[in-house]
Amino acid sequence: MRMYDLIERKKHGGRLSRGELHDMIRGFVDGEIPDYQMSAMLMAIYFQGMDEEETLGLTLEMAASGDMVDLSGIEGIKVDKHSTGGVGDKTTLVIGPLAASLGVKVAKMSGKGLGHTGGTIDKLESIPGLCTAVSRQRFFEIVNETGIAVIGQSGNMVPADKKLYALRDVTATVDSIPLIASSIMSKKIAAGSDGIVLDVKTGSGAFMKSLEDSVALAKEMVAIGTGAGRRCCALITDMDVPLGSAIGNSLEVREAVETLKGRGPGDLTEVCLQLCSHMLYMAGKGDLDSCYALARDAMADGRGLKTLAAMVKAQGGDETYILDPDRFPKAPYVREVKADRDGRVTHIDTAGCGIASAMLGAGRQKKEDVIDYSAGICLHKKYGEEVRKGDLLAVLYASREELLDGASQKLMDAYTIGDGDVEAKKLVYGQVTGDGVEMF
């Protein structure tokens, strides 16, 4: 195989065989194929695309480029959930414990946040003492004991993705659906769960801004999952508005706890129940309606909250912060953002909200940035709500006073207040399974 020949073929719309994909990925990871040739291949894929069989082959070769996790040491059916990322998205902290409390094993590996999107690991690490870097054996023990563990990605999992993403990031080839799908699904397949529920976000705070692109990505990922022999489905959920009211790490843990008590924001509660019902369905707990009822009951009677506290304790964290979230440290500096006119919230730039939170210290612009776990934003007015001049739109929290000016202006700019009625938004737009797409 000559890499030159593969680039030439793909440049003209040809396809790559599984054997060629194997040699290409192995050669790239081993350093035999230089960055400049792989960059040319990525650009060819960006313009010419890949068919379903090619994308599956690329994903499986990426997954096999490093450690493959064998979860057979964990009893029962293991179901994972993956979100494509957003603002205020603390669903893992709710649906993981809910599903685990109902007998589904959740052995989850998550990442940290970067840019305007938050990361589950950052939220968990805001809990004093909690460790997200545990040995493989201890990971299995915690899942068997409590039903769930959430840890950071470690070891040598999917090194091909790390190298490919670094190139995509500097060659303007990030927004290619086959490359996005293979990047996400290679990690999910390597992580070893029996079933995968995908939460594909759409809107101003999502990677995919349009519903059409979100559906296309969901279809591609579900096809990969089913082609790899996993149970797989996707929900298309709204990220044109931040999910819930809290943006920022310990603030989001507090809101997740309130949601597990049945007192969370309506949008977050509904999206969590929908996602959890699909996890339960995938584990054979009943049809979707009965699984939704099971999840709702586990939220109402506190089983999900009890499971979250048990997981936190097993991972070395202080579970009293889950039982009493008022123990989380408060940021010393607070700024209120108020409406400058009468009207209605006609739009929220969700990515702008995430950037404002990061400006306060709750997120990262670079991987090495240090997180301020107490920083963030609590929204008091969201899309469609009426406001009067002087009404409270949001409250900002920071540990350094000088951060408030820029962040408050960024958040104010994210709000559009207009006149008249607004169109109702859906929380869940549709689902994608191996049988096709169903829009709601």
Secondary structure as GFF3:
##gff-version 3
##sequence-region A 1 440
A	DSSP	alpha_helix	3	11	.	.	.	ID=ss1
A	DSSP	alpha_helix	18	29	.	.	.	ID=ss2
A	DSSP	alpha_helix	35	48	.	.	.	ID=ss3
A	DSSP	alpha_helix	52	63	.	.	.	ID=ss4
A	DSSP	three_ten_helix	71	73	.	.	.	ID=ss5
A	DSSP	beta_strand	79	83	.	.	.	ID=ss6
A	DSSP	alpha_helix	92	101	.	.	.	ID=ss7
A	DSSP	beta_strand	106	110	.	.	.	ID=ss8
A	DSSP	alpha_helix	120	125	.	.	.	ID=ss9
A	DSSP	alpha_helix	136	146	.	.	.	ID=ss10
A	DSSP	beta_strand	148	152	.	.	.	ID=ss11
A	DSSP	alpha_helix	159	170	.	.	.	ID=ss12
A	DSSP	alpha_helix	177	191	.	.	.	ID=ss13
A	DSSP	beta_strand	195	202	.	.	.	ID=ss14
A	DSSP	alpha_helix	211	227	.	.	.	ID=ss15
A	DSSP	beta_strand	231	238	.	.	.	ID=ss16
A	DSSP	beta_strand	246	247	.	.	.	ID=ss17
A	DSSP	alpha_helix	249	260	.	.	.	ID=ss18
A	DSSP	alpha_helix	266	282	.	.	.	ID=ss19
A	DSSP	alpha_helix	288	300	.	.	.	ID=ss20
A	DSSP	alpha_helix	303	314	.	.	.	ID=ss21
A	DSSP	alpha_helix	320	323	.	.	.	ID=ss22
A	DSSP	three_ten_helix	325	327	.	.	.	ID=ss23
A	DSSP	beta_strand	333	338	.	.	.	ID=ss24
A	DSSP	beta_strand	343	348	.	.	.	ID=ss25
A	DSSP	alpha_helix	350	357	.	.	.	ID=ss26
A	DSSP	pi_helix	358	362	.	.	.	ID=ss27
A	DSSP	beta_strand	376	379	.	.	.	ID=ss28
A	DSSP	beta_strand	386	387	.	.	.	ID=ss29
A	DSSP	beta_strand	392	398	.	.	.	ID=ss30
A	DSSP	three_ten_helix	401	403	.	.	.	ID=ss31
A	DSSP	alpha_helix	404	414	.	.	.	ID=ss32
A	DSSP	beta_strand	415	418	.	.	.	ID=ss33
A	DSSP	beta_strand	428	433	.	.	.	ID=ss34
A	DSSP	beta_strand	436	439	.	.	.	ID=ss35
###
